[in-house]
């Protein structure tokens, strides 16, 4: 091996290190901006991971804030709706647990809570990737995310399992919080994109003839 190849910034090692650094930067950007709205921050995170980390298009920070800005209003609204749904699910859980153990009504409420919680998680996994890719009204974004989560159930279950594993590790193994701080959120977005991009590509319309020169179709490559 030529010694110049070892220190070449284009070789696989340096390329991988650059990618890892970008993943860390995105993680910190997400943590810093999530206080402004989980919707815009999550949308920007997924968009930058898919476009910059996966496809090597554009610049990490610029890509993140581009998506954050153009999707801020819609992402903020979806985030509020998501928070309301999460609070409602928490209240349903508390209500079910406040009943006497073993009562039929309590068991019914708990099963309903469990079903709706699983559907909520499935929907949440798809919401912001869909928002990052499609220009649709808010309710259509939600409907499409819900449809995709059920239409591609095996992939949805795998993405939910990865998310659950990360949450579980953080809950039972406190040092794992260091991993979460460094690459936890962006790392999950990267793993999610490995499955999500295959799904979104099926529903992304190709540009009309003659538009190739004006539309950046990185997501179709």
Secondary structure as UniProt FT lines:
FT   HELIX           3..6
FT   TURN            9..10
FT   HELIX           12..33
FT   HELIX           34..36
FT   HELIX           38..48
FT   HELIX           49..54
FT   HELIX           60..70
FT   HELIX           72..98
FT   TURN            101..102
FT   HELIX           104..133
FT   HELIX           138..151
FT   HELIX           153..172
FT   TURN            174..175
FT   HELIX           176..179
FT   HELIX           180..184
FT   HELIX           185..203
FT   TURN            209..210
FT   TURN            212..214
FT   HELIX           218..220
//
